[in-house]
Amino acid sequence: MIARLWRGRAKGANAAAYLRHFTETITPKLKALAGHQGAWLLRREVEGETEFLALTLWESLDAIRAFAGDAVETAIVEPQAQAVLSSFDSFARHYEVATKR
């Protein structure tokens, strides 16, 4: 299993808008993809903004390629998300899940 991590930040009411986008748009799309194993959106307040860390779980790198294309390290940030985020990573990191309970 592979964990894919990505970060973005939002200011003020845009944080609620991004959370809504993730839960109403992104999560349903991910659930429909073969090899997708789950998603979490973490948040914390830092320097007057809300930082989000999206963690998605995938069966394999091939499943991630089906979602993200051959450049798996490139982040997929939809225009609706870009409109409400004050900053975001252009990359995603991948980790092999070493243990699961």
N, C-alpha and C positions, 0 to 999 in steps of 0.2 A: 504494500500500500504506500502511496506517495501523498505527502501533504504539500499543498501549494499555498504560499503565504504572500500577501500583498498588503501595502499600507497606503492610507490616504487621510487627509485632514479636512475638516469643515469648520466654519465659523458660525456661531449663533444658531439661528433657526435652520440654517442649511444642514446642520447635523441631523435634525429630525427628517429633513427631506431626503438625505442620503440613506438613512436607516429605512425609510419607507420604500425607496427605490430598491434597496437590497432585498427586502422581505417580499415585496409585491411583484418585482420584475426579475431580478437575478435568481433568487432561490427557485422559483418555478421552472425557469429555463434550465438550470443546472440539474434539477431532479429528472428532467426528461432525457438527459444525456447518458448513453451507455458508459459504464465504468465509473460514474460519479457515485461517491460513497457517503456524502454528507457535507454540510457547510456550517460554519460558525462565524459570526461577526462579533469581534471583541471591540470594546471602546474604552477610552480613558480621556480624562481632561488633562491637557498639557499646554502650557504657555497661552492660555486663553482660547484654545481651540479644542475640538474633539478629534482625537486621533482614532482611526478605525484600523483594525487588523483583521483582514479576511483570511480565514483558514478553510480551505476546501480539501476534501480527501478524495483520492482517485485510486482506482484499481491498479493503474500502471501509467508509465510515461506515454504509452501509445494512446491511452484514453485522454490524457491531457492534450496530446497532439490533435486529436479529433476535435477538441474544444478550441485550442489556441493556435493551431497551425504548427508548422515545423519549427518556428522560433519560439519554443516553449517558455523561454525566459522573458519574453515580451509580455507585458501586462495587457489585459483586455479591459479597457475602461470606456464604457459606453458614453456617448455624448451627453445623455441625461445626467450621468454621474459627474462628468467633467464640469458641467454647468453649476453644480452645487459644492464641489470640492475646492478648497483654497489651494491645495497641493496634493500630489499623489506620486507614488513611485511609477516609473515607466517600465519597471521590471517586476517579475515575480520570482520568488525563491522556492526551491523544491527540496524536500527532505524525505528520506525513506523513513517510514514509521518503524522504529526499532522494537517497540512493544505496544501492546494494546490490551486494556483491561476491560 
